[in-house]
């Protein structure tokens, strides 16, 4: 899931840069900034989730190999 979050952050960053450089509407720039900022906690959540999922799988596989 982490690549999806990174792609979303990158999309908002690129869109924000384009809007800023093109002197686009202020509300569009605010939307890009908000999307980027909201994406950061989402990225952190996905990193933690993936790390815990890897840990749970290794525990399950280790228990399976013992039997």
N, C-alpha and C positions, 0 to 999 in steps of 0.2 A: 504493500500500500504506500510505502514511502515514495516511490517514484511518481505516483499520481499527485501526491501533495507537493513535491518539488516542481512538477510540471505546472501545477496550478499557480504556485508562487511565481514561477518564471513568467507565466502568461500575464499575470497581473502586473508584474514589474515591467515587462516589455510594453504592454498596453499603456501603462502609466507614463513611460518614457515617451512613447509616440504622442500621446495626448499633450504632454507637457511641451515637447518640442514643436508641435503643430499649433500651439496656443489654442487648444480645444476648450470646450466648455469646462468650467471649474467643477461642476457636479460630476463630470466623467472622471476627472483627476481624483476627486475625493472618493469616488467609487473604487477606483483602482487601488488607492492607498488603503482603504478599508478592507478590500478583498485580500490584499497582501498581509495586512496586520492580523486579520482573522485567520488566515492560513497558517501563521506561525504556531499558534497553540495546536492546530490540527496536525501539523507536521510532528510536533513533539509528542502528541498523543499516539500517533501512528508508530513512531520510533519505539516508544515504550511498549506498545501493544505487540509489535513484531519481536522485540527482545523477549518479552514474557512468553510469547507463543513458541519461540525457539527453545526456551528453557523448559516449558511444559513438554514439548515433543521429545527432548533429550531424556527427560525423566521417564516418560512413557516407554520410549524405546529401550532404555536401560533396564527397566523392570521387565519388559517383554523378553529381552535376551537372557535374563536370569532364569526364567521359567523354562 
